[in-house]
């Protein structure tokens, strides 16, 4: 009986754990985008406008993944 009560207590915060794990991917993606963008700007400063536009677009896509990750526990239901 005690094991069942403990399992029920853990299932209440499992959505938060899932979001924490899903936020790792977009965090790494944003770091890669801006790191590579900085290298590209150092190598070709004349293409700064195009590189910056691509950085912002990539950043928006990565952050959309993070927002999807925060919504999914609510879509599938948290007990």
N, C-alpha and C positions, 0 to 999 in steps of 0.2 A: 504494500500500500504506500509506503514512504517513497519508493522509487517512482511510482506514478505521479505523486504530487511534485516531486522534483522535476520530472520531465515536463509537466505542465508549466512550472515556473520558468523553465528555460525557453519554452516555445513562445512566450510572450515577447521576448526581446530578440528573437532570431531574425526578424526583419531588419533590425538595426545592424546586426552582425553582417547580414547579406549586403546591406548598403555600404558598410565600411569596406568590405571586400571588393565590391563593384566600383568603388571610387578609386581604387589603385590604378586601374587601366587608364582612365582619362588623365589622371595625374602624371603618369609616365608619358602618355601621348603628348600632353602639353609641354612637358620638359623636352622631349625630342623635337617637337615643332620649333620651339624658340631657340633651342641649341643649334639646330641645323640652319635655321634662319639667320642667326648671328654669324655663323661660318660663311653662309652664302653672301651676306652683306659685306663681310670682310674681303671676300674674293672678287666680287663684282659690285662695287658701290654704285655704278651707273644704273643698275637694275633694281634700285632700292624700292621704287613704287610697286613693281610687280611682285617682288619678294614679300613686301609687307602685306600686300593684298592677299597673297596666298597664305601667309601666316595667320591672318585674321580669320580667313575661311576655315582653315584647319582647326584653329582654336574653337571656333563656333561649333564645328562638328564634334570635337572631343567633349565640350561642355554639354552638348545635347545628350551624349551618352551618359554623362553623370546625372543629368536631370531624369532621364529614363530610368536609371538605377534607383533614384530616390522615389519614383512614382510606383514602380513595380510591386513593392511590398503592400501598398495600399490597394492595388488592382487585384492581387491574388488573395488579399485578406490577411490581416494580422489578428491573431486570437488574443 
